[in-house]
Amino acid sequence: MANGWSLLVGFVVIVALSAAAYFFSPKGENQTIWRSTLILSFASCYIMWAITFLAQWHPLIEPKMSKLRPGYPGGS
């Protein structure tokens, strides 16, 4: 599933998990802390995954073989 839909599917899953964390967080004095912690954790994990995914999907630096003979296309 290495295409652009991966980002959208991942985002939808994170939004669903964040909504579940918002509504099903334990009631009480620390409810806001629970909500904030879970939602920020989901968002941070998604951003880290998306950055890693995009860096591998469209690399900025193209790998080159250094052991090719001179005069060969791509060689030095």
C-alpha positions as CSV (number, residue, x, y, z in Angstrom):
1,M,0.0,0.0,0.0
2,A,2.7,2.4,-0.9
3,N,0.7,5.2,-2.5
4,G,-0.9,8.5,-1.6
5,W,-3.9,6.8,0.0
6,S,-1.8,5.6,2.8
7,L,-1.5,9.1,4.2
8,L,-5.2,9.6,4.0
9,V,-6.1,6.2,5.5
10,G,-3.6,6.8,8.4
11,F,-5.1,10.3,9.0
12,V,-8.6,8.9,9.2
13,V,-7.5,6.2,11.7
14,I,-5.7,8.8,13.8
15,V,-8.8,11.1,13.8
16,A,-11.0,8.2,14.8
17,L,-8.6,7.2,17.6
18,S,-8.5,10.8,18.8
19,A,-12.3,11.1,18.8
20,A,-12.5,7.8,20.8
21,A,-9.9,9.1,23.3
22,Y,-11.8,12.3,23.7
23,F,-15.2,10.7,24.4
24,F,-14.0,7.6,26.3
25,S,-11.3,9.1,28.5
26,P,-11.8,8.3,32.2
27,K,-14.0,10.7,34.0
28,G,-12.6,12.5,37.0
29,E,-10.1,15.2,38.0
30,N,-7.5,14.2,35.4
31,Q,-9.8,13.9,32.4
32,T,-8.3,16.8,30.5
33,I,-4.8,15.4,31.1
34,W,-5.8,12.0,29.7
35,R,-7.4,13.6,26.7
36,S,-4.5,15.8,25.9
37,T,-1.9,13.1,26.4
38,L,-3.7,10.6,24.2
39,I,-4.6,13.0,21.4
40,L,-1.1,14.5,21.3
41,S,0.5,11.0,21.3
42,F,-1.6,9.9,18.4
43,A,-0.9,13.1,16.5
44,S,2.9,12.9,17.1
45,C,3.1,9.2,16.1
46,Y,1.2,10.0,12.9
47,I,3.4,13.0,12.0
48,M,6.6,10.9,12.6
49,W,5.2,8.0,10.5
50,A,4.1,10.4,7.7
51,I,7.5,12.1,7.6
52,T,9.3,8.8,7.5
53,F,6.9,7.4,4.8
54,L,7.3,10.5,2.6
55,A,11.1,10.5,3.0
56,Q,11.3,7.0,1.7
57,W,8.6,7.5,-1.0
58,H,10.3,10.5,-2.6
59,P,13.9,10.7,-1.5
60,L,15.8,14.0,-1.9
61,I,19.1,12.3,-2.7
62,E,19.3,9.7,-5.5
63,P,21.7,6.8,-4.8
64,K,24.5,6.4,-7.2
65,M,26.9,3.5,-7.8
66,S,30.5,4.4,-7.4
67,K,32.0,1.2,-8.8
68,L,30.9,1.7,-12.4
69,R,33.7,2.0,-15.0
70,P,34.5,5.4,-16.5
71,G,32.5,6.2,-19.6
72,Y,29.5,4.0,-18.5
73,P,26.3,6.0,-18.1
74,G,26.1,6.9,-14.4
75,G,29.8,6.2,-13.8
76,S,32.4,8.8,-12.8
